Amino acid sequence: MAEETVVEVDVRGQTCPGYLLSIHRAVRGLPPGARVLLRISYPPCADDVRVWCKANGHRLESVEAVAGEWRIALRLGR
């Protein structure tokens, strides 16, 4: 079985709403079911990304704080 590809989107250093717009552009052409790892340095990101996922039909899989950044895994819907 082939290993699943995870697309990494690095928006460290960006703040709201810029980082959400960058994420939206980065995942726009990906197929439903694609896995995405977000790397974000903006402190309120988890709540923002949770709302963005719900509004766009994506599933938030995990949120982890690591060395001053957040790594958020999600699976694309629609």
C-alpha positions as CSV (number, residue, x, y, z in Angstrom):
1,M,0.0,0.0,0.0
2,A,1.4,3.4,-1.0
3,E,2.1,5.9,1.8
4,E,-0.4,8.8,1.8
5,T,1.0,12.2,0.7
6,V,0.7,15.1,3.1
7,V,0.8,18.6,1.7
8,E,2.6,21.0,4.0
9,V,1.5,24.7,4.1
10,D,3.9,26.9,5.9
11,V,2.4,30.3,6.9
12,R,4.7,31.0,9.9
13,G,5.2,34.8,10.3
14,Q,1.8,35.7,8.9
15,T,-1.1,37.0,10.9
16,C,-4.9,37.1,10.4
17,P,-6.4,37.3,7.9
18,G,-3.4,36.8,5.7
19,Y,-2.5,33.4,6.9
20,L,-6.1,32.1,6.4
21,L,-6.1,33.5,2.8
22,S,-2.8,31.9,2.1
23,I,-4.0,28.5,3.4
24,H,-7.2,28.8,1.3
25,R,-5.2,29.5,-1.8
26,A,-2.8,26.7,-1.1
27,V,-5.5,24.0,-0.8
28,R,-7.8,25.3,-3.5
29,G,-6.7,22.8,-6.1
30,L,-6.2,19.8,-3.9
31,P,-8.7,16.9,-4.1
32,P,-11.2,16.0,-1.4
33,G,-9.6,13.7,1.1
34,A,-6.2,15.2,0.8
35,R,-4.2,15.5,4.0
36,V,-2.7,18.9,4.9
37,L,-0.3,19.9,7.6
38,L,-0.4,23.6,8.5
39,R,2.6,25.3,10.2
40,I,1.5,28.5,11.8
41,S,3.1,30.9,14.3
42,Y,0.0,33.1,15.0
43,P,-1.2,32.4,18.6
44,P,-5.0,32.4,18.0
45,C,-4.6,30.1,15.0
46,A,-6.3,27.0,16.3
47,D,-9.7,28.7,16.8
48,D,-9.4,30.5,13.5
49,V,-8.6,27.3,11.6
50,R,-11.3,25.4,13.4
51,V,-13.9,27.9,12.2
52,W,-12.4,28.0,8.7
53,C,-12.5,24.2,8.4
54,K,-16.2,24.1,9.5
55,A,-17.1,26.8,7.0
56,N,-15.3,25.0,4.2
57,G,-16.3,21.4,4.9
58,H,-12.8,20.2,6.0
59,R,-12.0,18.0,9.0
60,L,-9.6,19.2,11.7
61,E,-7.6,16.2,12.8
62,S,-5.1,17.5,15.3
63,V,-3.5,20.7,16.8
64,E,-0.1,20.5,18.3
65,A,2.1,23.2,19.8
66,V,5.8,22.5,19.0
67,A,8.7,24.9,19.6
68,G,6.8,28.2,19.2
69,E,4.6,27.1,16.3
70,W,1.4,25.2,15.8
71,R,1.1,22.2,13.6
72,I,-2.4,21.6,12.5
73,A,-3.4,18.5,10.5
74,L,-6.6,18.5,8.5
75,R,-8.3,16.5,5.8
76,L,-10.0,18.3,3.0
77,G,-13.7,17.8,2.3
78,R,-15.9,18.8,-0.6
